């Protein structure tokens, strides 16, 4: 019988992240290319989902992750790169990575944005060398009509996550356990 250690599972998850990163053009993106992708993602949100502009205006900063690639076969991982914008000006670049274990097979790509609704939440994110998405964040999901479901409960959350543009063969996308790390593109 094979015995899996936590370190072994993390190593296998890292291998999955390496495979997921292949579809992201890691290493071939400079700051200008990443900013262009962030611009396109921001414009897509504003055009596709009414109410996003209100959420953007209420937030003190937004982390845009234009392309997350996730793949898994029992053990999976996801990886993507993006930019943090304050007053619609890029202030830092980040990578996002996660590993998972369980019943899963397939691959998908999606985008997401984190809206920081308080200065404290934004400062905490920028201060930590490896910030992890936790349970204190709320998810605003586009409904069938394309409007963002940011109600009063959600708008009081320090961080609001919006996952959109899913395509692929894995059902759903979650950001729980995703680790964000500042990078130099």
N, C-alpha and C positions, 0 to 999 in steps of 0.2 A: 504494500500500500504506500502511495506517495504522500509525504508529509509536506504541506506548504507552510512556509513561514511568512510572516508579514513582509520581511525584506524581499523574499522571493516573489511575492505577489506584486510588490512595488516595482521590482525589476521587470517583471513581465508587463506590467502596466506601462512602464517607460518605453518598452519595445513597441507597444500598441500606440503610444503617443508619437513615436518616431514614424510609424506608418501613417498615422493621421496627418502628421506635419507635411508629408510628401505632397499632398494635394493643396497645400497652402502656399507654395512657392517660398518656403522659409529659406532665408539666405539670399534670395534674389530681389527682395523688396527694400528699397531705400525709403527715407522719410517722405520724399515727394510722392512716391507711388502709394505709400500707405495713407498719406493725407488725401490723395485723390480718391481712394476707396472709401475713406471716412466721409468725404464730401458726398459721394454718390449714395452712401447709406443714409446719411442725414436727409438728403433730398428725397430719397425713396420714402422714408418715414413720414415726412411732411406731406407728400403727395398722396400716399396710400392710406394713411391713418389719420383722419380728422381728430383733433384734440392733442396731437403730439406737440404742436407748437405751444399750447398752454402748459403742458408738462415741462417742455424745454425752458420756457420763460420762468417757471416757478423753481426750477432746479438751480443749484449753485455750480454745477458741473455735470458733464455727461461723458461717460466712457463708451465709445463706439467700438464694437468688435464686428467688422464687416463680414468676416468669413471664419466660421468655426467648422472644422472638419472632425467628424467623430466616426470611429470605426470600432467594431467589436466582434469577437467570436469567443464568448465566455468571458474573456478578459478584454476590456476595451479602453479607449482613451480618446481624448479630444484635445485639439490645439488650435489656437488662432492668435492673431495680432491685431492691435488697434491703437487708438489714440484717446487721451483724455483731453477734453476741451472745456475751457472756462471762458465764458462770454464768446463762445464760438471760435476761440483761438486755441490751437494745440499747445499744451504745456508739457506733456509727457507722452511717451509711448509705452505700451504694455503688451505682454503676452498673457494668454489664459491657457491653462492646462488642467486636465482632470483625468483621473483613472477610475475605472469601475470594474466590478467583478460580479458575475451573476448570469442569469439567463438572457443572453443577447446575441444577436447575429446580424450583421449588415453594416451599412455605412450611411451617413447623411451629412449634409451641410446646412448650416443655418447662420443667422446673424443675431446679435443681441446688443442691447444698449442698457447701461446702468445709469439711472438718473439719481444723482446725489441731491437730496432735498434739504439737507442741513449742512452748515459749515463744519459742524463737528464730524459728521459722517465722511465728508470729503477730506478733511484733515486726517482722520484716522486712516482712510484709504491711502493717502499719499505718504503718510508717516511710516507705514508698515512695509518692510521689504518684500513680504509675500502675503498679501491680503487674501483671505479665503472667504468666498461667498457663504454666508451663514443663513440661519433661519430667520434673522431679523429683517431680511429683505422681503419685499412684497412683489408679486408678479402682476403686471398689468397685461392682460391678454386681449388681442384684437378680437372683436366678436364678428359675427357673420356680415354685419353691415360695414365693417372696416373701422369702426370707432374704437379708440383705446378704452378699456374698461377700468379707468382710474377713478374710483369712487372716493368718498371722503375718508374711508378707512385707509385705503391705499395711499392717498395723498398725505396722510400723516406719518407714513413710514419714512425712516431716514434714507433708505435706498429703495428705488423701484426698478425692477428688472423687466425688460420687454424682450421676449424671444420672438423672432419672426423670420419669414422666408425659408421655412424648412423644406428641404427636398432630399429624398433618399428613401432608404428601406428600414430604418430603425424608427419605431413608433415613439414620438415625443422627444423632447429635448429638455434637460434640466440643467440648471446652473449650480445646484447644491454641491458643495465640495470643490468647486472650481477655484483654482488658485491664480491670482493675478500678480505678475511680477514686472517691475519697471525694466525696460530694455532700451538699448540704443540700436535703432534700425540700420 
